[in-house]
């Protein structure tokens, strides 16, 4: 079941909340889409879903993540950061929607005030009818700070590269989780 957050207390810095749950994505943004084959079967789906919804894949990829250890829920706040010390860039977000379904697990978060971009990103693992498991990132964003405006076309390039990198870590974590589970 996909759950969507209400618009109460949040300080989102863009108007198109929830758009990653619909198609097409809104116009006027840089769009990112990447899909990675993870493996096959329900055990891989579950392991990949856990890696995504607990930020295990984000952390494994080198991002600094401030979030509850539990699987995400709409309304959860998260700060994703990169860098160290005074060179660290923090990106505050709020989970907009989640999907915990038999063949689909994932979530989307939207950017909050103080995030260097404005937009939304979804991270979803799904299983096709034939049992193939895929990880997919969909995002729309535009600059939200002087330095992301200055970086221009470099930012979408980095976002696409990170989506690919994240797919590699989801695959690795799902495969490791499945392998460990089979040894019990």
C-alpha positions as CSV (number, residue, x, y, z in Angstrom):
1,X,0.0,0.0,0.0
2,X,1.4,3.4,-0.9
3,X,1.0,6.0,1.8
4,X,1.2,9.7,1.1
5,X,2.0,12.4,3.7
6,X,-0.4,15.2,4.4
7,X,0.9,18.8,3.9
8,X,0.7,20.0,7.5
9,X,4.0,20.9,9.3
10,X,6.5,20.5,6.5
11,X,8.7,23.2,5.0
12,X,9.1,21.8,1.5
13,X,11.0,24.2,-0.8
14,X,9.2,23.1,-4.1
15,X,5.5,23.0,-5.1
16,X,5.1,19.6,-6.8
17,X,4.9,17.3,-3.7
18,X,4.1,13.7,-4.4
19,X,4.8,13.9,-8.2
20,X,7.2,10.9,-8.1
21,X,4.2,8.8,-7.4
22,X,2.6,9.9,-10.6
23,X,3.7,10.2,-14.2
24,X,4.8,12.3,-16.0
25,X,7.2,14.1,-13.8
26,X,6.6,17.9,-13.7
27,X,8.1,20.2,-16.3
28,X,10.7,22.8,-15.5
29,X,13.1,20.5,-13.6
30,X,16.1,18.4,-14.4
31,X,14.9,14.8,-14.5
32,X,16.9,11.8,-13.4
33,X,15.9,8.2,-14.1
34,X,18.0,5.1,-13.6
35,X,17.0,1.5,-13.4
36,X,19.3,-1.4,-12.2
37,X,18.6,-5.1,-12.3
38,X,19.2,-6.4,-8.8
39,X,18.5,-10.1,-9.0
40,X,15.7,-12.6,-9.0
41,X,13.0,-13.6,-6.5
42,X,11.2,-12.6,-3.4
43,X,14.2,-12.9,-1.1
44,X,16.1,-10.4,-3.2
45,X,13.1,-8.1,-3.3
46,X,12.9,-8.2,0.5
47,X,16.7,-7.7,1.0
48,X,16.8,-4.8,-1.5
49,X,13.7,-3.2,-0.1
50,X,15.3,-3.3,3.4
51,X,18.5,-1.8,2.0
52,X,16.5,1.1,0.5
53,X,14.0,1.8,3.2
54,X,16.5,1.9,6.1
55,X,19.1,3.9,4.1
56,X,21.5,1.0,4.2
57,X,22.3,1.5,0.5
58,X,22.8,5.3,1.0
59,X,25.2,4.7,3.9
60,X,27.1,2.0,2.1
61,X,27.6,4.3,-0.9
62,X,29.4,6.8,1.3
63,X,26.7,9.2,2.2
64,X,26.2,10.5,5.7
65,X,22.6,9.8,6.8
66,X,20.8,11.1,9.8
67,X,17.6,9.1,10.0
68,X,15.8,6.7,12.3
69,X,17.0,3.1,12.0
70,X,13.5,1.8,11.3
71,X,12.1,1.5,7.8
72,X,10.9,5.0,6.6
73,X,7.3,6.3,6.9
74,X,5.7,9.4,5.5
75,X,6.6,12.4,7.5
76,X,10.0,11.0,8.6
77,X,12.8,13.6,8.4
78,X,16.2,12.7,7.1
79,X,19.4,14.6,6.4
80,X,21.7,13.3,3.8
81,X,25.2,14.8,3.7
82,X,28.4,14.5,1.9
83,X,31.8,15.9,2.8
84,X,33.5,16.5,6.2
85,X,33.8,19.4,8.6
86,X,33.2,22.8,7.1
87,X,33.0,21.3,3.6
88,X,30.0,19.1,4.5
89,X,26.8,19.8,2.5
90,X,23.7,18.7,4.3
91,X,20.5,18.1,2.5
92,X,17.4,18.0,4.7
93,X,14.4,16.0,3.3
94,X,11.1,14.6,4.4
95,X,9.6,11.3,3.3
96,X,6.6,12.0,1.1
97,X,5.3,8.5,0.4
98,X,6.2,4.9,1.0
99,X,5.3,1.6,-0.7
100,X,5.4,-1.6,1.2
101,X,3.6,-3.9,-1.2
102,X,4.1,-7.6,-2.1
103,X,6.0,-6.7,-5.3
104,X,7.1,-3.1,-4.6
105,X,9.0,-1.5,-1.8
106,X,10.3,2.0,-1.6
107,X,9.8,5.6,-0.8
108,X,10.2,9.2,-2.0
109,X,11.5,12.2,-0.2
110,X,11.2,15.8,-0.9
111,X,13.6,18.6,-0.3
112,X,13.1,21.0,2.7
113,X,14.2,24.5,3.3
114,X,18.0,24.5,3.4
115,X,18.5,21.8,0.8
116,X,20.8,22.8,-2.0
117,X,18.3,21.5,-4.6
118,X,14.5,21.8,-4.9
119,X,12.6,18.7,-5.8
120,X,11.8,15.1,-5.1
121,X,13.5,11.7,-5.5
122,X,12.0,8.2,-5.3
123,X,13.9,4.9,-4.6
124,X,11.8,1.9,-5.4
125,X,12.6,-1.9,-5.7
126,X,10.0,-3.9,-7.6
127,X,9.6,-7.4,-8.9
128,X,8.4,-8.2,-12.4
129,X,5.9,-10.9,-13.1
130,X,8.8,-13.2,-14.2
131,X,10.6,-12.6,-10.8
132,X,13.2,-10.2,-11.9
133,X,14.0,-7.6,-9.3
134,X,14.8,-4.0,-10.2
135,X,15.9,-0.9,-8.4
136,X,14.7,2.4,-9.8
137,X,15.5,6.0,-9.1
138,X,13.2,8.8,-10.4
139,X,13.9,12.4,-9.5
140,X,13.1,16.0,-10.5
141,X,15.1,18.9,-9.2
142,X,16.3,22.4,-9.9
143,X,19.0,24.5,-8.1
144,X,18.0,25.7,-4.7
145,X,21.2,27.5,-3.7
146,X,23.8,29.8,-5.3
147,X,26.4,27.0,-5.5
148,X,24.1,24.5,-7.3
149,X,23.1,27.3,-9.7
150,X,26.8,28.0,-10.3
151,X,27.5,24.3,-10.8
152,X,24.9,24.3,-13.7
153,X,24.9,21.1,-15.7
154,X,27.4,19.3,-13.4
155,X,24.6,18.7,-10.8
156,X,22.4,16.6,-13.1
157,X,25.4,14.6,-14.2
158,X,26.3,13.9,-10.5
159,X,22.7,13.0,-9.7
160,X,22.7,10.4,-12.5
161,X,26.1,9.0,-11.5
162,X,24.9,8.7,-7.9
163,X,21.7,6.9,-9.0
164,X,23.9,4.3,-10.8
165,X,26.2,4.0,-7.8
166,X,23.2,3.5,-5.5
167,X,21.9,0.8,-7.7
168,X,25.3,-1.0,-7.4
169,X,25.1,-0.9,-3.6
170,X,21.4,-2.0,-3.5
171,X,22.4,-5.0,-5.7
172,X,25.4,-5.8,-3.4
173,X,23.4,-5.5,-0.2
174,X,20.5,-7.6,-1.6
175,X,22.9,-10.3,-2.8
176,X,24.8,-10.3,0.5
177,X,21.5,-10.5,2.4
178,X,20.2,-13.3,0.3
179,X,23.5,-15.2,0.6
180,X,23.6,-14.9,4.4
181,X,19.9,-15.9,4.6
182,X,20.6,-19.1,2.6
183,X,23.4,-20.1,4.9
184,X,21.2,-20.3,8.0
